[in-house]
Amino acid sequence: MAEDPQVTPRDQACAVFARAALFPWKVDWSKKHHSIHPALQALDLIREDELKKNGRVSTLFPRGVAVVGSTSNEKKVQWNGQPIIKESSVEIIPNVLTVKCMECDAGNKDNKTTTKTAFTRSKVVEERGDTQLCHEIVLCTNRLLKKDYAKSKDPTLLEQRKDLPPQSLAAVEEALTREIIKIREQSRQVKSDNNNDDSIPNKKKECEKFAAIEIEAARRAECFYEKKGSEVRKGSCLKPIGFSWLPKALQQNLLNRCVKATATKMTCREFGKTEGTQCVARVMENTTLNDDNKQQ
């Protein structure tokens, strides 16, 4: 396995963005303190899963972050602080999840991540006699940071700033959201694999499982939409200007189209255009039918 490239100041700045997305407290250049955090929402889902497994809130947070007046029975864990950045890495959940920023090698033909802005690598670790799968989300610094990063006067001092460039922060936040959701959905699929349906051809089933993950990742990341008061957050693929003013039925239609297009693009990369398109269509149709049945 090739060694990771040497850490650059740009990697360290990327880590600042990642930490701000998952442990938010800074404002952006418009001096706004956001209340909608897509990556944090995704991370909370993994925290909830981990809490169900071990029941200990204290294990969910790294050094530098303190749990404030919370018990394991609370639905929302209250915390304060931010973890320390080591070189270009941030510990998110001890022995479960870390984030690292680095320059991704686009010249390596054997590297399947050459077109991605982020990817996840996992390894088995041993903790107190138990084995656990630890995930590391790698953010490709050279593909994520936007032009506003270069305009931040002295980018090497981003950690000392009280505000952050919004475009670069949003790009890092969306990449984190996608990878975190994929980690969670893959874990959930592993747990449900005991209920195998042998009547479904293996390749078809694998394609549908992949499509299901990509659909949820798209819904939470590129096609994310939430409005809270005057604040509106949209994913990068949800383009219409004035989206929040559209009728809800039209909003939902556009959201579904966004999710389908994004998930299809990702699935086709792995399974080919014809099979990938069909997989996403089948999974989305089944999801819609299940949602309709629940409402009846």
FENSULCOR-V497873 format. One record per residue. PSI is psi in whole degrees, 0 to 359 (999 if undefined). NEAR is the number of other ideal C-beta (glycine too) atoms within 12 Angstrom. Layout:
PSI NEAR
PSI NEAR
//
This chain:
131 7
147 12
152 8
149 22
162 24
142 13
134 22
164 21
327 25
323 30
319 38
323 33
320 38
321 50
327 42
318 43
316 47
315 52
320 43
329 39
326 46
340 44
67 35
139 31
346 21
163 27
169 19
187 27
340 21
4 15
18 12
140 20
102 17
150 30
355 19
120 26
94 31
317 39
321 43
322 32
318 30
318 36
322 40
328 29
319 27
321 35
317 37
319 24
317 26
323 32
323 28
328 19
312 20
345 22
12 15
112 20
323 28
336 22
354 25
350 34
143 32
175 30
141 16
347 19
125 30
137 20
130 23
113 15
48 12
152 22
167 16
347 20
349 11
141 17
323 14
116 18
129 29
134 18
167 29
143 17
179 18
147 27
161 29
140 18
123 32
110 20
261 22
25 33
147 29
125 41
128 32
302 42
117 43
130 26
15 25
312 34
131 42
163 37
135 48
138 37
134 46
163 35
124 28
137 30
101 22
347 17
354 12
108 14
336 9
352 10
111 19
353 15
8 27
335 18
3 16
153 25
345 33
157 41
168 28
136 32
144 23
153 22
156 16
128 12
156 19
129 12
114 16
44 12
350 7
147 13
143 12
148 23
120 25
129 23
141 34
116 31
124 46
120 38
127 49
99 33
316 38
351 26
351 27
316 40
136 38
183 27
330 13
339 24
316 35
341 18
6 16
39 30
270 15
94 14
335 29
346 18
20 15
328 36
334 26
348 16
153 23
353 15
163 23
147 41
123 32
325 28
315 24
320 37
317 42
321 35
316 35
318 45
318 46
319 40
319 44
316 52
312 45
312 43
321 45
316 45
320 39
319 37
314 40
315 33
323 33
320 27
318 27
324 21
322 23
319 17
330 14
2 15
348 14
339 8
55 11
141 13
102 14
348 8
345 8
125 16
142 13
313 13
321 17
318 20
317 24
322 22
317 33
324 32
317 32
315 31
320 41
320 33
316 36
327 39
314 42
322 36
317 39
318 40
325 35
342 42
271 43
331 36
20 39
141 36
131 33
141 26
129 18
106 14
233 12
354 11
134 18
130 23
130 34
147 29
165 35
338 27
358 29
88 33
326 18
127 20
137 10
24 14
320 27
344 22
354 12
156 20
148 12
323 14
319 10
322 16
312 24
321 20
315 17
323 26
315 32
320 27
320 22
313 32
314 38
316 34
316 28
314 35
322 45
317 34
314 26
319 33
323 37
332 25
328 24
326 23
5 27
159 15
311 15
307 14
319 24
317 31
316 24
321 22
311 37
318 40
317 26
314 27
317 34
324 33
316 19
321 18
318 24
318 20
318 14
319 14
321 14
320 11
323 10
329 9
341 8
999 7
//
